Amino acid sequence: MKIIIAGAGEVGFHLAKLLSYESQDITLIDTNKESLAYADSHLDIRVLRGDATSIAVLKDANVQNSSLVIGVTSSETTNLTLCMLAKQLGCKRTIARISNTEFIEDKEALRFSELGIDELISPEKLAATEIKLLLNKSAFNDTYEFEMGKLIMVGVSLPSSAPFVGKMVKEAAKIFPKLHFMPIALKRTGTQYTVIPRGDTVFKVGDQVYFITTKEGVDELYKLTGKKKEEIKNVMILGGSKVGFKAARDLCMNRFNVKLIEKNKEKAFDLADDLPNALVINGDGRNVELLEEESLESMDAFVAVTGNSETNIMSCLVAKSKHIKKTIALVENMDYFQLSHSIGIDTLINKKLLAANNIFRHIRKGEVVALMRLNNLNAEILEFVVKPTSRVTGNIIRELDFPRTATIGGVVRDDEGIIALGGFEIKAGDRVVVCCLPEAIPKIERLFL
């Protein structure tokens, strides 16, 4: 697939890096010579210096034969203009990164597709949504919803009190036959290896395990993993960034009590005007005395989303030392994901990874409607729409030629989430959630074509 990416910043470089691993034909466009030189020396891609909205530059990038154009520059106007031009010049599909989330909220009314813009993404909005989901599922350190919550993915570190620790997956299934969840991936504590659980896989203390479940299954998982369903009501947010503002606004709308700390005085006053239901405090959130004065100990959750990853991590560690139930830090460095559980922070989130997850589904074959890469695990979760012509249609799951490094977690049929076991028959129109390691992706895609 020929893909053009405009913008060699953090999101653009990260996307180009992930896509180059998949042997895609990538062209990266930017005006910054140093950014392009770095990408050229580190990735197996073509780089092109110039204005992404220049027709000459686009033609040089062979836009007329491209399958996908992705605009992720820092300029919203550039991204939108690029996508409109690319579509007119013959590109099949376009995606624009934006900062004004009103465009996404009114996407249908504004008819962006008629302008040549197929998809809009906002990394800041994705991060704010992730924060809201994590606070609603407070005991889990990772979460994702498929089809408006018909199926839910949750990640949890297994404590010694979990009743299925020391048992194989098939043994746990016999002991708890009526449960509404399925283990889809796990990583052993102290290792970097991702395992797709089979019947003979043993659950161990400290395993980071990901489950697909239904709404009923979430409560069951709370009980069986020994985690408490903590009531999160009072939330302190450090940093009035775009992510901080959007998270505070969304949480206030969901009736959370929000305190937001912003260092810049002018920005703090603007935030106070825009967030009438939140308490905005002008101060340096790195100051422990300030946090204590603002009753950090009485908070249920602490969310650090300043522009500095180290500040976010350190302030979350301070919050954790005060026995805050839930801590979330926004980080830019992908390597920090390796440290999240060992240093004691509940969840790290990364805008680049969230944006990549959102964009990646457009390069997958088959009718992929959702995709996410698991934090700190070498696995992907894909949601396919089953076509009448798909090889899986009309087949029972246990009879499919499914790779051992992949598993079906659940199915959404007739607007209902189902945990699909071996005897389940897949039908056209089903939305099937699959978790797999990278080497299994080509075979999985062929099954759902």
Secondary structure, DSSP 8 states (H G I E B T S, - for coil): -EEEEE--SHHHHHHHHHHHHTT-EEEEEES-HHHHHHHHHHSSSEEEES-TT-HHHHHHTTGGG-SEEEE-SS-HHHHHHHHHHHHHTT-SEEEEE-S-THHHHTHHHHTHHHHT--EEE-HHHHHHHHHHHHHHTTT-SEEEEETTTTEEEEEEE--TT-TTTTSBHHHHHHHSTT--EEEEEEE-TT---EE---TT-B--TT-EEEEEE-HHHHHHHHHHTT-------EEEEE--SHHHHHHHHHHHHTT-EEEEEES-HHHHHHHHHH-TTSEEEES-TT-HHHHHHTTGGG-SEEEE-SS-HHHHHHHHHHHHHTT-SEEEEE-S-GGGGGTHHHHT-SEEE-HHHHHHHHHHTTTSSS-EEEEEE-TTSS-EEEEEE--TTSTTTT-BGGGS---TTEEEEEEEETTEEE---TT-B--TT-EEEEEE-GGGHHHHHHHH-
